[in-house]
């Protein structure tokens, strides 16, 4: 799925950036360019960031 249409950044790229240490939209913008144009993707980016932070039962992030 495309997470940021302006920069054509997909959710896999965003998730990889989060795994590499991106903690917010500014980090994603610096790392992969997502969220740097119109801002219409910010809700999606925030959701992806939130999903990554939610642990599973075994303590591993829900989205890896």
C-alpha positions as a printed Julia matrix, in Angstrom:
64×3 Matrix{Float64}:
  0.0     0.0    0.0
  1.19    3.5   -0.76
  1.48    5.44   2.51
  2.63    8.74   0.97
  1.3     9.42  -2.52
  3.29   12.6   -3.15
  6.6    10.81  -2.61
  5.35    7.32  -3.61
  6.52    5.79  -0.32
  4.94    2.46   0.55
  4.1     1.06   3.97
  6.99   -1.41   3.82
  9.44    1.46   3.44
  7.82    3.3    6.36
  7.94    0.18   8.53
 11.61   -0.33   7.66
 12.33    3.28   8.67
 10.54    2.73  11.98
 12.55   -0.42  12.6
 15.69    1.6   11.85
 14.76    4.08  14.59
 12.29    6.6   13.15
 10.11    7.74  16.03
  7.94   10.35  14.37
  6.93   12.0   11.13
 10.0    14.25  11.13
 12.22   11.16  11.32
 10.28    9.49   8.5
 10.57   12.64   6.39
 14.33   12.72   6.91
 14.75    8.99   6.32
 12.49    8.15   3.42
 10.79   11.38   2.37
  7.3    10.4    3.53
  5.19   13.29   4.78
  7.26   16.07   3.26
  4.82   17.35   0.62
  1.1    17.98   1.24
  0.75   16.28   4.65
 -2.25   14.23   3.58
 -0.45   11.05   4.65
  0.28   12.14   8.22
 -2.64   10.16   9.66
 -1.47    7.02   7.87
  2.11    7.58   8.97
  1.02    8.11  12.58
 -1.02    4.89  12.42
  1.96    2.95  11.11
  4.17    4.41  13.83
  1.56    3.5   16.48
  1.16   -0.04  15.16
  4.87   -0.61  15.4
  4.95    0.52  19.02
  2.2    -1.91  20.13
  3.85   -5.06  21.51
  2.54   -8.56  20.86
  2.03  -11.06  23.63
  5.65  -12.2   23.34
  7.02   -8.63  23.55
  7.88   -8.41  19.85
  6.5    -5.37  18.01
  3.13   -6.01  16.34
  4.5    -4.86  12.98
  7.92   -6.09  12.06
